[in-house]
Amino acid sequence: MMFPVFTLSTNFPIIAITLRNNLKGLCLRESRRYSFFTTRCLFPLLAIIPPTLVGLITTDVEILVGITGAYAGSFIQYVVPATLVYYARKMTLQHIGMGVKNPFSAPLQHSAWLVTICVWAALCQVFVTIYLIEEYKEK
């Protein structure tokens, strides 16, 4: 019975730290200094508050594990990396230019792959939502 609790307890810090760092990477610029509140309070709160609210609302641990694992996990696993790759490519083109051949470039470097990943993430979210609604109806 305690298996989902242990799984959630051990994965939550990893997912929250990863989400915090990815949000910082998306929103903050390295060339600029930010306040203590922004770097040490705002982004950790953005990573912690949504799952905490879900935990306070529900008493069913299985739904809690499903929601945090599916929604936050898929966002962290698919959307954030695709967004980081998009902006990294954009910055690389600004600094290096079009004429330089990158020997380390990925074979799947076309921007359609980034769109495909985001569409896949959206489909996963839709399927998970349908599944959770059906599970809730049965109870």
Secondary structure, 3 states (H helix, E strand, C coil): CCHHHHHHHHHHHHHHHHHHHHHHHHHCCCCCCCCHHHHHHHHHHHHHHHHHHHHHHCCCHHHHHHHHHHHHHHHHHHHHHHHHHHHHHHHHHHHCCCCCCCCCCCCCCCHHHHHHHHHHHHHHHHHHHHHHHHHHHHC
